[in-house]
Amino acid sequence: MSKKTTKIYLCRDKDCRKYSEAVKHIHKEVSEDIEIRSVRCQKICSPQVVGVRINDDLVWVKKVKNRKDVKAIKLWLEQGKCPNRLKSRRVKKRRNKLKK
């Protein structure tokens, strides 16, 4: 996947900043060809909130807290299919929406 089509958005609001361990794991696990951006609060607080954009589809995932969750996101980016671990954590009301 190219850098232009794959991005990860990290909420950096007050509630999500408390989970800096998940952010460290994301920066460590995700390959260099994937762009990581910090965004303002998306109003779906359930820390840590991570947006995954694959091609033109943006999906928000809540409660990303540990290394297993980050590895599931990495697997999702590599295979293009959402792992079972993250399916129940997707936030449907924010799909394809990004507050800038």
Backbone as XML, in Angstrom:
<?xml version="1.0"?>
<chain id="A" units="angstrom">
  <residue number="1" name="MET">
    <atom name="N" x="0.838" y="-1.173" z="0.000"/>
    <atom name="CA" x="0.000" y="0.000" z="0.000"/>
    <atom name="C" x="0.886" y="1.239" z="0.000"/>
  </residue>
  <residue number="2" name="SER">
    <atom name="N" x="0.438" y="2.244" z="-0.681"/>
    <atom name="CA" x="1.267" y="3.440" z="-0.783"/>
    <atom name="C" x="0.978" y="4.403" z="0.354"/>
  </residue>
  <residue number="3" name="LYS">
    <atom name="N" x="1.895" y="5.333" z="0.519"/>
    <atom name="CA" x="1.765" y="6.319" z="1.591"/>
    <atom name="C" x="0.561" y="7.220" z="1.380"/>
  </residue>
  <residue number="4" name="LYS">
    <atom name="N" x="0.154" y="7.410" z="0.134"/>
    <atom name="CA" x="-0.958" y="8.295" z="-0.177"/>
    <atom name="C" x="-2.301" y="7.698" z="0.210"/>
  </residue>
  <residue number="5" name="THR">
    <atom name="N" x="-2.422" y="6.386" z="0.243"/>
    <atom name="CA" x="-3.727" y="5.772" z="0.467"/>
    <atom name="C" x="-3.913" y="5.214" z="1.868"/>
  </residue>
  <residue number="6" name="THR">
    <atom name="N" x="-2.865" y="5.074" z="2.651"/>
    <atom name="CA" x="-2.990" y="4.485" z="3.976"/>
    <atom name="C" x="-2.546" y="5.480" z="5.035"/>
  </residue>
  <residue number="7" name="LYS">
    <atom name="N" x="-3.444" y="5.774" z="5.974"/>
    <atom name="CA" x="-3.131" y="6.702" z="7.049"/>
    <atom name="C" x="-3.721" y="6.198" z="8.351"/>
  </residue>
  <residue number="8" name="ILE">
    <atom name="N" x="-3.097" y="6.618" z="9.440"/>
    <atom name="CA" x="-3.635" y="6.367" z="10.771"/>
    <atom name="C" x="-3.805" y="7.724" z="11.436"/>
  </residue>
  <residue number="9" name="TYR">
    <atom name="N" x="-4.983" y="7.961" z="12.006"/>
    <atom name="CA" x="-5.266" y="9.200" z="12.711"/>
    <atom name="C" x="-5.355" y="8.899" z="14.196"/>
  </residue>
  <residue number="10" name="LEU">
    <atom name="N" x="-4.602" y="9.657" z="14.985"/>
    <atom name="CA" x="-4.595" y="9.475" z="16.438"/>
    <atom name="C" x="-5.227" y="10.686" z="17.096"/>
  </residue>
  <residue number="11" name="CYS">
    <atom name="N" x="-6.218" y="10.446" z="17.914"/>
    <atom name="CA" x="-6.816" y="11.533" z="18.693"/>
    <atom name="C" x="-5.823" y="11.919" z="19.784"/>
  </residue>
  <residue number="12" name="ARG">
    <atom name="N" x="-5.558" y="13.208" z="19.919"/>
    <atom name="CA" x="-4.588" y="13.682" z="20.907"/>
    <atom name="C" x="-5.251" y="14.622" z="21.905"/>
  </residue>
  <residue number="13" name="ASP">
    <atom name="N" x="-6.544" y="14.458" z="22.143"/>
    <atom name="CA" x="-7.243" y="15.258" z="23.128"/>
    <atom name="C" x="-6.874" y="14.782" z="24.532"/>
  </residue>
  <residue number="14" name="LYS">
    <atom name="N" x="-7.352" y="15.511" z="25.517"/>
    <atom name="CA" x="-6.979" y="15.267" z="26.908"/>
    <atom name="C" x="-7.228" y="13.821" z="27.352"/>
  </residue>
  <residue number="15" name="ASP">
    <atom name="N" x="-8.390" y="13.268" z="27.036"/>
    <atom name="CA" x="-8.706" y="11.902" z="27.467"/>
    <atom name="C" x="-7.831" y="10.861" z="26.778"/>
  </residue>
  <residue number="16" name="CYS">
    <atom name="N" x="-7.558" y="11.053" z="25.514"/>
    <atom name="CA" x="-6.767" y="10.071" z="24.773"/>
    <atom name="C" x="-5.278" y="10.166" z="25.083"/>
  </residue>
  <residue number="17" name="ARG">
    <atom name="N" x="-4.799" y="11.319" z="25.490"/>
    <atom name="CA" x="-3.377" y="11.464" z="25.805"/>
    <atom name="C" x="-2.964" y="10.614" z="26.992"/>
  </residue>
  <residue number="18" name="LYS">
    <atom name="N" x="-3.918" y="10.240" z="27.829"/>
    <atom name="CA" x="-3.616" y="9.407" z="28.991"/>
    <atom name="C" x="-3.101" y="8.028" z="28.573"/>
  </residue>
  <residue number="19" name="TYR">
    <atom name="N" x="-3.414" y="7.629" z="27.359"/>
    <atom name="CA" x="-3.033" y="6.307" z="26.872"/>
    <atom name="C" x="-1.855" y="6.415" z="25.913"/>
  </residue>
  <residue number="20" name="SER">
    <atom name="N" x="-0.789" y="7.035" z="26.367"/>
    <atom name="CA" x="0.372" y="7.255" z="25.517"/>
    <atom name="C" x="1.093" y="5.956" z="25.187"/>
  </residue>
  <residue number="21" name="GLU">
    <atom name="N" x="0.903" y="4.910" z="25.976"/>
    <atom name="CA" x="1.531" y="3.617" z="25.685"/>
    <atom name="C" x="1.027" y="3.078" z="24.351"/>
  </residue>
  <residue number="22" name="ALA">
    <atom name="N" x="-0.265" y="3.213" z="24.082"/>
    <atom name="CA" x="-0.809" y="2.737" z="22.810"/>
    <atom name="C" x="-0.209" y="3.519" z="21.651"/>
  </residue>
  <residue number="23" name="VAL">
    <atom name="N" x="-0.014" y="4.806" z="21.833"/>
    <atom name="CA" x="0.579" y="5.645" z="20.786"/>
    <atom name="C" x="2.024" y="5.219" z="20.529"/>
  </residue>
  <residue number="24" name="LYS">
    <atom name="N" x="2.768" y="4.932" z="21.590"/>
    <atom name="CA" x="4.149" y="4.466" z="21.429"/>
    <atom name="C" x="4.189" y="3.148" z="20.646"/>
  </residue>
  <residue number="25" name="HIS">
    <atom name="N" x="3.263" y="2.247" z="20.958"/>
    <atom name="CA" x="3.216" y="0.969" z="20.247"/>
    <atom name="C" x="2.861" y="1.179" z="18.772"/>
  </residue>
  <residue number="26" name="ILE">
    <atom name="N" x="1.963" y="2.114" z="18.502"/>
    <atom name="CA" x="1.590" y="2.377" z="17.119"/>
    <atom name="C" x="2.792" y="2.879" z="16.337"/>
  </residue>
  <residue number="27" name="HIS">
    <atom name="N" x="3.519" y="3.830" z="16.895"/>
    <atom name="CA" x="4.694" y="4.355" z="16.206"/>
    <atom name="C" x="5.762" y="3.281" z="16.012"/>
  </residue>
  <residue number="28" name="LYS">
    <atom name="N" x="5.869" y="2.347" z="16.942"/>
    <atom name="CA" x="6.881" y="1.297" z="16.867"/>
    <atom name="C" x="6.482" y="0.199" z="15.884"/>
  </residue>
  <residue number="29" name="GLU">
    <atom name="N" x="5.219" y="-0.208" z="15.895"/>
    <atom name="CA" x="4.763" y="-1.363" z="15.119"/>
    <atom name="C" x="4.474" y="-1.058" z="13.653"/>
  </residue>
  <residue number="30" name="VAL">
    <atom name="N" x="3.952" y="0.125" z="13.388"/>
    <atom name="CA" x="3.505" y="0.449" z="12.037"/>
    <atom name="C" x="4.714" y="0.787" z="11.166"/>
  </residue>
  <residue number="31" name="SER">
    <atom name="N" x="4.681" y="0.318" z="9.935"/>
    <atom name="CA" x="5.811" y="0.533" z="9.035"/>
    <atom name="C" x="5.923" y="1.990" z="8.605"/>
  </residue>
  <residue number="32" name="GLU">
    <atom name="N" x="7.047" y="2.322" z="8.036"/>
    <atom name="CA" x="7.349" y="3.706" z="7.680"/>
    <atom name="C" x="6.537" y="4.207" z="6.487"/>
  </residue>
  <residue number="33" name="ASP">
    <atom name="N" x="5.963" y="3.329" z="5.682"/>
    <atom name="CA" x="5.206" y="3.766" z="4.515"/>
    <atom name="C" x="3.771" y="4.169" z="4.856"/>
  </residue>
  <residue number="34" name="ILE">
    <atom name="N" x="3.418" y="4.110" z="6.128"/>
    <atom name="CA" x="2.081" y="4.501" z="6.574"/>
    <atom name="C" x="2.183" y="5.823" z="7.312"/>
  </residue>
  <residue number="35" name="GLU">
    <atom name="N" x="1.379" y="6.774" z="6.900"/>
    <atom name="CA" x="1.404" y="8.107" z="7.489"/>
    <atom name="C" x="0.571" y="8.134" z="8.774"/>
  </residue>
  <residue number="36" name="ILE">
    <atom name="N" x="1.137" y="8.698" z="9.830"/>
    <atom name="CA" x="0.443" y="8.828" z="11.116"/>
    <atom name="C" x="0.229" y="10.307" z="11.384"/>
  </residue>
  <residue number="37" name="ARG">
    <atom name="N" x="-1.034" y="10.679" z="11.642"/>
    <atom name="CA" x="-1.365" y="12.076" z="11.910"/>
    <atom name="C" x="-2.100" y="12.202" z="13.234"/>
  </residue>
  <residue number="38" name="SER">
    <atom name="N" x="-1.813" y="13.279" z="13.949"/>
    <atom name="CA" x="-2.564" y="13.597" z="15.161"/>
    <atom name="C" x="-3.714" y="14.511" z="14.773"/>
  </residue>
  <residue number="39" name="VAL">
    <atom name="N" x="-4.888" y="14.250" z="15.349"/>
    <atom name="CA" x="-6.074" y="15.054" z="15.057"/>
    <atom name="C" x="-6.713" y="15.501" z="16.368"/>
  </residue>
  <residue number="40" name="ARG">
    <atom name="N" x="-7.568" y="16.488" z="16.280"/>
    <atom name="CA" x="-8.269" y="16.954" z="17.476"/>
    <atom name="C" x="-9.359" y="15.968" z="17.859"/>
  </residue>
  <residue number="41" name="CYS">
    <atom name="N" x="-10.016" y="16.240" z="18.957"/>
    <atom name="CA" x="-11.035" y="15.334" z="19.490"/>
    <atom name="C" x="-12.126" y="15.068" z="18.457"/>
  </residue>
  <residue number="42" name="GLN">
    <atom name="N" x="-12.515" y="13.811" z="18.323"/>
    <atom name="CA" x="-13.535" y="13.401" z="17.365"/>
    <atom name="C" x="-14.904" y="13.222" z="18.020"/>
  </residue>
  <residue number="43" name="LYS">
    <atom name="N" x="-15.002" y="13.533" z="19.312"/>
    <atom name="CA" x="-16.253" y="13.443" z="20.082"/>
    <atom name="C" x="-16.801" y="12.015" z="20.156"/>
  </residue>
  <residue number="44" name="ILE">
    <atom name="N" x="-15.912" y="11.059" z="20.196"/>
    <atom name="CA" x="-16.291" y="9.654" z="20.401"/>
    <atom name="C" x="-15.404" y="9.081" z="21.495"/>
  </residue>
  <residue number="45" name="CYS">
    <atom name="N" x="-15.162" y="9.865" z="22.505"/>
    <atom name="CA" x="-14.195" y="9.534" z="23.554"/>
    <atom name="C" x="-14.467" y="8.178" z="24.186"/>
  </residue>
  <residue number="46" name="SER">
    <atom name="N" x="-13.534" y="7.344" z="24.017"/>
    <atom name="CA" x="-13.455" y="6.044" z="24.650"/>
    <atom name="C" x="-12.011" y="5.616" z="24.426"/>
  </residue>
  <residue number="47" name="PRO">
    <atom name="N" x="-11.137" y="6.260" z="25.147"/>
    <atom name="CA" x="-9.710" y="6.315" z="24.805"/>
    <atom name="C" x="-9.109" y="4.947" z="24.570"/>
  </residue>
  <residue number="48" name="GLN">
    <atom name="N" x="-8.144" y="4.903" z="23.851"/>
    <atom name="CA" x="-7.569" y="5.704" z="22.787"/>
    <atom name="C" x="-8.364" y="5.493" z="21.507"/>
  </residue>
  <residue number="49" name="VAL">
    <atom name="N" x="-8.679" y="6.574" z="20.798"/>
    <atom name="CA" x="-9.430" y="6.505" z="19.558"/>
    <atom name="C" x="-8.436" y="6.590" z="18.400"/>
  </residue>
  <residue number="50" name="VAL">
    <atom name="N" x="-8.544" y="5.653" z="17.471"/>
    <atom name="CA" x="-7.643" y="5.589" z="16.323"/>
    <atom name="C" x="-8.478" y="5.486" z="15.051"/>
  </residue>
  <residue number="51" name="GLY">
    <atom name="N" x="-8.140" y="6.324" z="14.084"/>
    <atom name="CA" x="-8.789" y="6.260" z="12.777"/>
    <atom name="C" x="-7.878" y="5.539" z="11.806"/>
  </residue>
  <residue number="52" name="VAL">
    <atom name="N" x="-8.449" y="4.643" z="11.021"/>
    <atom name="CA" x="-7.683" y="3.893" z="10.033"/>
    <atom name="C" x="-8.288" y="4.184" z="8.666"/>
  </residue>
  <residue number="53" name="ARG">
    <atom name="N" x="-7.469" y="4.760" z="7.779"/>
    <atom name="CA" x="-7.935" y="5.037" z="6.421"/>
    <atom name="C" x="-7.227" y="4.076" z="5.475"/>
  </residue>
  <residue number="54" name="ILE">
    <atom name="N" x="-8.033" y="3.254" z="4.820"/>
    <atom name="CA" x="-7.520" y="2.346" z="3.810"/>
    <atom name="C" x="-8.207" y="2.739" z="2.513"/>
  </residue>
  <residue number="55" name="ASN">
    <atom name="N" x="-7.386" y="3.215" z="1.564"/>
    <atom name="CA" x="-7.865" y="3.797" z="0.321"/>
    <atom name="C" x="-8.756" y="4.995" z="0.651"/>
  </residue>
  <residue number="56" name="ASP">
    <atom name="N" x="-10.047" y="4.954" z="0.362"/>
    <atom name="CA" x="-10.904" y="6.104" z="0.647"/>
    <atom name="C" x="-11.878" y="5.850" z="1.796"/>
  </residue>
  <residue number="57" name="ASP">
    <atom name="N" x="-11.686" y="4.799" z="2.541"/>
    <atom name="CA" x="-12.589" y="4.437" z="3.629"/>
    <atom name="C" x="-11.923" y="4.736" z="4.975"/>
  </residue>
  <residue number="58" name="LEU">
    <atom name="N" x="-12.570" y="5.582" z="5.797"/>
    <atom name="CA" x="-12.050" y="5.932" z="7.117"/>
    <atom name="C" x="-12.919" y="5.280" z="8.189"/>
  </residue>
  <residue number="59" name="VAL">
    <atom name="N" x="-12.285" y="4.470" z="9.030"/>
    <atom name="CA" x="-12.993" y="3.768" z="10.100"/>
    <atom name="C" x="-12.332" y="4.136" z="11.423"/>
  </residue>
  <residue number="60" name="TRP">
    <atom name="N" x="-13.144" y="4.499" z="12.408"/>
    <atom name="CA" x="-12.644" y="4.837" z="13.740"/>
    <atom name="C" x="-12.803" y="3.637" z="14.651"/>
  </residue>
  <residue number="61" name="VAL">
    <atom name="N" x="-11.769" y="3.393" z="15.452"/>
    <atom name="CA" x="-11.753" y="2.281" z="16.396"/>
    <atom name="C" x="-11.524" y="2.857" z="17.784"/>
  </residue>
  <residue number="62" name="LYS">
    <atom name="N" x="-12.333" y="2.426" z="18.755"/>
    <atom name="CA" x="-12.191" y="2.931" z="20.119"/>
    <atom name="C" x="-11.532" y="1.876" z="21.008"/>
  </residue>
  <residue number="63" name="LYS">
    <atom name="N" x="-11.102" y="2.295" z="22.163"/>
    <atom name="CA" x="-10.509" y="1.437" z="23.189"/>
    <atom name="C" x="-9.256" y="0.704" z="22.718"/>
  </residue>
  <residue number="64" name="VAL">
    <atom name="N" x="-8.396" y="1.407" z="22.016"/>
    <atom name="CA" x="-7.104" y="0.842" z="21.619"/>
    <atom name="C" x="-6.150" y="1.134" z="22.764"/>
  </residue>
  <residue number="65" name="LYS">
    <atom name="N" x="-5.813" y="0.109" z="23.540"/>
    <atom name="CA" x="-5.052" y="0.339" z="24.767"/>
    <atom name="C" x="-3.742" y="-0.427" z="24.861"/>
  </residue>
  <residue number="66" name="ASN">
    <atom name="N" x="-3.627" y="-1.551" z="24.166"/>
    <atom name="CA" x="-2.426" y="-2.357" z="24.386"/>
    <atom name="C" x="-1.798" y="-2.819" z="23.075"/>
  </residue>
  <residue number="67" name="ARG">
    <atom name="N" x="-0.720" y="-3.546" z="23.205"/>
    <atom name="CA" x="0.051" y="-3.999" z="22.044"/>
    <atom name="C" x="-0.752" y="-4.940" z="21.142"/>
  </residue>
  <residue number="68" name="LYS">
    <atom name="N" x="-1.620" y="-5.760" z="21.706"/>
    <atom name="CA" x="-2.427" y="-6.675" z="20.896"/>
    <atom name="C" x="-3.372" y="-5.901" z="19.979"/>
  </residue>
  <residue number="69" name="ASP">
    <atom name="N" x="-3.937" y="-4.805" z="20.494"/>
    <atom name="CA" x="-4.818" y="-3.973" z="19.669"/>
    <atom name="C" x="-4.044" y="-3.334" z="18.522"/>
  </residue>
  <residue number="70" name="VAL">
    <atom name="N" x="-2.841" y="-2.883" z="18.804"/>
    <atom name="CA" x="-2.011" y="-2.258" z="17.778"/>
    <atom name="C" x="-1.603" y="-3.283" z="16.721"/>
  </residue>
  <residue number="71" name="LYS">
    <atom name="N" x="-1.290" y="-4.491" z="17.138"/>
    <atom name="CA" x="-0.945" y="-5.533" z="16.179"/>
    <atom name="C" x="-2.149" y="-5.885" z="15.303"/>
  </residue>
  <residue number="72" name="ALA">
    <atom name="N" x="-3.345" y="-5.827" z="15.870"/>
    <atom name="CA" x="-4.553" y="-6.068" z="15.079"/>
    <atom name="C" x="-4.740" y="-4.968" z="14.037"/>
  </residue>
  <residue number="73" name="ILE">
    <atom name="N" x="-4.431" y="-3.720" z="14.400"/>
    <atom name="CA" x="-4.514" y="-2.618" z="13.436"/>
    <atom name="C" x="-3.487" y="-2.819" z="12.325"/>
  </residue>
  <residue number="74" name="LYS">
    <atom name="N" x="-2.298" y="-3.232" z="12.688"/>
    <atom name="CA" x="-1.250" y="-3.490" z="11.695"/>
    <atom name="C" x="-1.676" y="-4.602" z="10.740"/>
  </residue>
  <residue number="75" name="LEU">
    <atom name="N" x="-2.263" y="-5.654" z="11.278"/>
    <atom name="CA" x="-2.762" y="-6.749" z="10.457"/>
    <atom name="C" x="-3.855" y="-6.260" z="9.512"/>
  </residue>
  <residue number="76" name="TRP">
    <atom name="N" x="-4.722" y="-5.403" z="9.999"/>
    <atom name="CA" x="-5.799" y="-4.830" z="9.195"/>
    <atom name="C" x="-5.226" y="-4.033" z="8.026"/>
  </residue>
  <residue number="77" name="LEU">
    <atom name="N" x="-4.193" y="-3.242" z="8.293"/>
    <atom name="CA" x="-3.569" y="-2.453" z="7.241"/>
    <atom name="C" x="-2.884" y="-3.339" z="6.203"/>
  </residue>
  <residue number="78" name="GLU">
    <atom name="N" x="-2.296" y="-4.420" z="6.636"/>
    <atom name="CA" x="-1.591" y="-5.305" z="5.717"/>
    <atom name="C" x="-2.540" y="-6.139" z="4.873"/>
  </residue>
  <residue number="79" name="GLN">
    <atom name="N" x="-3.605" y="-6.645" z="5.492"/>
    <atom name="CA" x="-4.503" y="-7.562" z="4.796"/>
    <atom name="C" x="-5.743" y="-6.892" z="4.215"/>
  </residue>
  <residue number="80" name="GLY">
    <atom name="N" x="-6.105" y="-5.730" z="4.734"/>
    <atom name="CA" x="-7.285" y="-5.040" z="4.234"/>
    <atom name="C" x="-8.597" y="-5.547" z="4.819"/>
  </residue>
  <residue number="81" name="LYS">
    <atom name="N" x="-8.525" y="-6.465" z="5.769"/>
    <atom name="CA" x="-9.721" y="-7.032" z="6.392"/>
    <atom name="C" x="-9.651" y="-6.784" z="7.893"/>
  </residue>
  <residue number="82" name="CYS">
    <atom name="N" x="-10.751" y="-6.307" z="8.461"/>
    <atom name="CA" x="-10.794" y="-5.988" z="9.883"/>
    <atom name="C" x="-10.739" y="-7.262" z="10.731"/>
  </residue>
  <residue number="83" name="PRO">
    <atom name="N" x="-9.770" y="-7.371" z="11.649"/>
    <atom name="CA" x="-9.691" y="-8.539" z="12.538"/>
    <atom name="C" x="-10.874" y="-8.576" z="13.515"/>
  </residue>
  <residue number="84" name="ASN">
    <atom name="N" x="-11.214" y="-9.765" z="13.965"/>
    <atom name="CA" x="-12.325" y="-9.936" z="14.902"/>
    <atom name="C" x="-12.136" y="-9.113" z="16.174"/>
  </residue>
  <residue number="85" name="ARG">
    <atom name="N" x="-10.902" y="-8.943" z="16.614"/>
    <atom name="CA" x="-10.606" y="-8.194" z="17.833"/>
    <atom name="C" x="-11.106" y="-6.757" z="17.747"/>
  </residue>
  <residue number="86" name="LEU">
    <atom name="N" x="-11.141" y="-6.187" z="16.547"/>
    <atom name="CA" x="-11.514" y="-4.788" z="16.377"/>
    <atom name="C" x="-12.937" y="-4.580" z="15.857"/>
  </residue>
  <residue number="87" name="LYS">
    <atom name="N" x="-13.591" y="-5.618" z="15.413"/>
    <atom name="CA" x="-14.921" y="-5.464" z="14.807"/>
    <atom name="C" x="-15.926" y="-4.825" z="15.747"/>
  </residue>
  <residue number="88" name="SER">
    <atom name="N" x="-15.943" y="-5.224" z="16.994"/>
    <atom name="CA" x="-16.922" y="-4.680" z="17.934"/>
    <atom name="C" x="-16.550" y="-3.281" z="18.419"/>
  </residue>
  <residue number="89" name="ARG">
    <atom name="N" x="-15.323" y="-2.858" z="18.158"/>
    <atom name="CA" x="-14.853" y="-1.549" z="18.624"/>
    <atom name="C" x="-14.984" y="-0.456" z="17.567"/>
  </residue>
  <residue number="90" name="ARG">
    <atom name="N" x="-15.445" y="-0.790" z="16.381"/>
    <atom name="CA" x="-15.610" y="0.223" z="15.346"/>
    <atom name="C" x="-16.731" y="1.181" z="15.724"/>
  </residue>
  <residue number="91" name="VAL">
    <atom name="N" x="-16.548" y="2.442" z="15.410"/>
    <atom name="CA" x="-17.550" y="3.470" z="15.717"/>
    <atom name="C" x="-18.266" y="3.810" z="14.416"/>
  </residue>
  <residue number="92" name="LYS">
    <atom name="N" x="-19.480" y="3.315" z="14.286"/>
    <atom name="CA" x="-20.206" y="3.448" z="13.026"/>
    <atom name="C" x="-20.668" y="4.873" z="12.749"/>
  </residue>
  <residue number="93" name="LYS">
    <atom name="N" x="-20.988" y="5.636" z="13.775"/>
    <atom name="CA" x="-21.511" y="6.980" z="13.547"/>
    <atom name="C" x="-20.450" y="7.950" z="13.011"/>
  </residue>
  <residue number="94" name="ARG">
    <atom name="N" x="-19.180" y="7.626" z="13.155"/>
    <atom name="CA" x="-18.101" y="8.499" z="12.671"/>
    <atom name="C" x="-17.443" y="7.967" z="11.398"/>
  </residue>
  <residue number="95" name="ARG">
    <atom name="N" x="-17.996" y="6.954" z="10.803"/>
    <atom name="CA" x="-17.384" y="6.366" z="9.608"/>
    <atom name="C" x="-17.266" y="7.404" z="8.498"/>
  </residue>
  <residue number="96" name="ASN">
    <atom name="N" x="-16.080" y="7.485" z="7.929"/>
    <atom name="CA" x="-15.753" y="8.416" z="6.840"/>
    <atom name="C" x="-15.889" y="9.879" z="7.229"/>
  </residue>
  <residue number="97" name="LYS">
    <atom name="N" x="-15.810" y="10.195" z="8.520"/>
    <atom name="CA" x="-15.877" y="11.578" z="8.984"/>
    <atom name="C" x="-14.606" y="11.905" z="9.776"/>
  </residue>
  <residue number="98" name="LEU">
    <atom name="N" x="-14.101" y="13.116" z="9.548"/>
    <atom name="CA" x="-12.899" y="13.565" z="10.237"/>
    <atom name="C" x="-13.056" y="15.030" z="10.593"/>
  </residue>
  <residue number="99" name="LYS">
    <atom name="N" x="-12.995" y="15.338" z="11.883"/>
    <atom name="CA" x="-13.023" y="16.723" z="12.327"/>
    <atom name="C" x="-11.620" y="17.270" z="12.217"/>
  </residue>
  <residue number="100" name="LYS">
    <atom name="N" x="-11.466" y="18.343" z="11.475"/>
    <atom name="CA" x="-10.130" y="18.918" z="11.283"/>
    <atom name="C" x="-9.901" y="20.102" z="12.149"/>
  </residue>
</chain>
